[in-house]
């Protein structure tokens, strides 16, 4: 039975926040890579001038042949394998330097070539894929109008539609790219953090303020002084922040929660 007079503890919420923060840290030790990737997805850094040498060689080729050149120039690899991140939108220079990549890298090279050769195309984005669509492009299970969620045409006009994706295929793609391609060391690191976070909040010794008394030095005043029903004591907060000191960005975010 729930005691309505008892303050609702925030341990569960904070545990979830910390676990999500841990997942973010393991996936993106530098969160700027994620923010940059989102920015590039919204506005892909297509660079026609950077591929002018390739364009001269492909001047008399059809879009289908140009696309095949892109596939040969950038063999498919998952982002985990190339950039040690689950999802990363590279620049064109990065893609060419690595010499491999997934649909995002291939899109940049293909779109840059099409623009340099004055071939019109449309930017298509689905739940798991991005591709350049052009007149006469053969459709596939992955690249078709039903999969497209966002389309930007040759004039830059944006159209958003409700996609009709193959959810089983989308799930397989997500699992392969985000989980199966994830290095074993990252998986171990990911799972090792969850019990530690749980212990930080739920072990009885966490409520003993005499533990870890010397770790409060240098922490925000609010962190050392405030206490609220259901929250760890100051020593517990110190333990949490000490654990999260691996990532200064996550540390600062959690510090604000306690202030």
C-alpha positions in Angstrom: 0.0 0.0 0.0 1.3 3.5 -0.9 1.7 6.0 1.8 0.4 9.2 0.3 2.1 11.3 3.1 5.5 9.9 2.3 7.5 11.9 -0.2 8.0 10.1 -3.5 11.7 9.0 -3.7 13.7 10.1 -6.7 16.1 7.2 -6.7 14.4 5.5 -9.6 14.4 8.6 -11.8 18.0 9.4 -11.0 19.0 5.9 -11.6 17.4 6.0 -15.0 19.1 9.3 -15.8 22.5 8.0 -14.8 22.0 4.8 -16.8 21.1 6.8 -19.9 24.1 9.0 -19.2 26.3 6.0 -18.9 25.0 4.6 -22.2 25.7 8.0 -23.9 29.2 8.1 -22.4 30.1 4.6 -23.5 28.7 5.2 -27.0 30.0 8.8 -27.3 32.9 9.6 -25.0 32.9 12.9 -26.8 29.2 13.9 -27.1 30.1 16.6 -29.6 30.4 13.9 -32.2 26.7 13.1 -31.8 25.7 16.7 -32.0 27.8 17.2 -35.1 26.3 14.1 -36.7 22.8 15.4 -36.1 23.7 18.7 -37.6 25.2 17.0 -40.7 22.1 14.9 -41.1 20.0 18.0 -41.2 22.4 19.8 -43.5 24.8 17.2 -45.2 28.2 18.8 -46.0 28.1 18.0 -49.7 31.3 19.3 -51.4 31.2 19.2 -55.2 34.6 20.9 -55.6 36.3 18.2 -53.5 35.4 15.5 -56.0 36.2 17.4 -59.2 38.9 14.9 -60.1 36.6 12.0 -59.8 33.9 13.9 -61.7 36.1 14.4 -64.7 36.7 10.7 -64.9 32.9 10.1 -64.7 31.8 12.8 -67.0 30.2 10.5 -69.6 28.8 8.0 -67.1 25.2 7.5 -66.2 24.0 8.0 -62.6 23.8 4.3 -62.1 27.4 3.9 -63.1 28.4 6.8 -60.9 26.6 5.1 -58.0 28.5 1.9 -58.6 31.7 3.9 -58.6 30.7 5.2 -55.2 30.1 1.7 -53.9 33.5 0.6 -55.0 35.3 3.7 -53.7 33.6 3.3 -50.3 33.0 -0.3 -49.4 30.4 -0.7 -46.7 31.4 -0.7 -43.1 29.5 0.1 -39.9 30.3 3.2 -37.9 31.5 1.2 -35.0 34.1 -0.4 -37.2 35.3 2.9 -38.7 34.7 5.6 -36.1 34.3 3.6 -32.9 30.8 5.1 -32.5 27.3 3.5 -33.0 26.2 6.3 -35.4 28.3 9.0 -36.9 27.8 11.3 -39.9 31.3 12.1 -41.2 32.5 14.9 -43.4 33.3 14.1 -47.0 37.0 14.4 -46.2 36.7 11.9 -43.4 34.9 9.5 -45.6 37.4 9.6 -48.3 40.3 9.4 -45.9 38.9 6.3 -44.2 38.0 4.8 -47.6 35.0 3.0 -46.2 31.7 3.8 -44.6 28.0 3.3 -44.5 25.1 5.0 -46.3 25.9 8.4 -44.9 29.5 8.4 -46.2 28.3 7.1 -49.6 25.5 9.7 -49.8 28.0 12.5 -49.3 30.3 11.2 -52.1 27.4 10.4 -54.5 25.6 13.7 -53.9 28.8 15.7 -54.3 29.5 13.9 -57.7 26.0 14.5 -58.9 26.2 18.2 -58.1 29.6 18.6 -59.7 28.2 16.9 -62.8 24.9 18.9 -62.7 22.7 15.9 -62.3 19.6 16.6 -60.3 18.8 14.4 -57.3 16.6 14.2 -54.2 17.8 13.6 -50.7 15.8 10.8 -49.1 15.9 9.8 -45.4 14.2 6.8 -43.9 14.3 5.4 -40.4 17.6 3.6 -41.0 18.9 5.0 -44.3 19.9 8.0 -46.3 20.2 8.0 -50.1 20.3 10.2 -53.2 17.4 9.5 -55.5 17.6 10.5 -59.2 15.5 10.1 -62.3 15.4 6.5 -63.4 17.0 5.1 -60.2 16.1 1.4 -59.7 14.2 1.0 -56.5 15.0 -1.6 -53.9 13.6 -2.9 -50.6 15.8 -0.3 -48.9 15.5 2.6 -51.3 11.9 3.3 -52.3 9.2 5.9 -51.9 7.5 3.9 -49.2 10.6 3.9 -47.0 11.2 7.6 -47.3 10.3 9.7 -44.3 11.9 13.0 -45.4 12.4 14.1 -49.0 14.2 17.2 -50.2 13.8 17.8 -53.9 16.1 19.5 -56.4 14.8 22.9 -55.5 15.4 22.3 -51.7 11.7 21.9 -51.0 11.1 19.7 -47.9 8.4 17.1 -47.8 7.7 15.0 -44.8 5.5 11.9 -45.1 4.4 9.0 -43.0 6.7 6.1 -44.1 5.6 2.5 -44.6 8.8 0.8 -43.6 9.6 -2.9 -43.4 9.8 -2.9 -39.6 11.5 -6.3 -39.4 14.2 -5.2 -41.9 14.6 -1.9 -40.0 15.0 -3.8 -36.7 17.6 -6.2 -38.3 19.5 -3.2 -39.6 19.4 -1.4 -36.2 20.5 -4.6 -34.4 23.4 -5.3 -36.8 24.7 -1.7 -36.9 24.3 -0.7 -33.3 24.7 -3.9 -31.3 26.3 -6.7 -33.3 29.0 -4.4 -34.7 29.7 -3.0 -31.3 33.2 -4.0 -30.0 33.2 -6.6 -27.2 35.1 -4.3 -24.9 32.4 -1.6 -25.2 29.7 -4.1 -24.5 31.6 -5.2 -21.3 32.1 -1.6 -20.3 28.4 -0.8 -20.9 27.1 -3.7 -18.8 29.7 -3.2 -16.0 28.4 0.3 -15.3 24.8 -0.7 -14.6 25.3 -2.6 -11.4 27.7 0.1 -10.1 25.0 2.7 -10.7 22.5 0.6 -8.9 24.9 0.0 -6.0 25.5 3.7 -5.6 21.8 4.4 -4.9 20.6 1.3 -3.1 23.3 0.0 -0.8 22.5 0.7 2.9 26.0 2.1 3.5 25.2 5.0 1.1 23.1 6.6 3.8 26.0 6.7 6.2 27.4 10.2 5.8 30.7 9.2 7.5 31.7 7.3 4.4 33.9 9.1 1.9 34.0 12.4 3.9 37.1 13.7 2.2 35.6 13.4 -1.3 33.5 16.6 -1.0 36.4 18.9 -1.6 35.9 21.1 -4.7 32.2 20.1 -5.2 29.4 22.7 -5.6 28.2 24.0 -2.2 24.6 23.0 -3.0 25.8 19.4 -3.6 27.5 19.2 -0.2 24.7 20.9 1.8 21.3 20.0 0.2 19.4 16.9 1.2 16.0 15.8 0.0 13.7 12.9 0.9 14.6 9.9 -1.1 17.9 11.3 -2.4 21.3 10.0 -1.5 23.0 11.8 1.4 25.9 14.2 0.5 28.4 11.3 0.7 26.2 9.4 -1.7 26.2 12.3 -4.1 29.9 12.5 -3.8 30.2 8.8 -4.7 28.0 9.3 -7.7 30.0 12.2 -9.0 33.3 10.5 -8.3 32.1 7.6 -10.4 31.0 9.9 -13.2 34.3 11.9 -13.1 35.3 9.8 -16.1 33.3 12.3 -18.2 33.4 16.0 -17.2 30.4 16.7 -19.3 28.2 14.1 -17.6 29.6 15.2 -14.2 28.5 18.8 -14.7 25.1 17.8 -15.8 24.5 15.6 -12.8 25.9 18.3 -10.5 23.2 20.7 -11.7 20.6 18.2 -10.8 21.7 18.3 -7.2 22.0 22.1 -7.0 
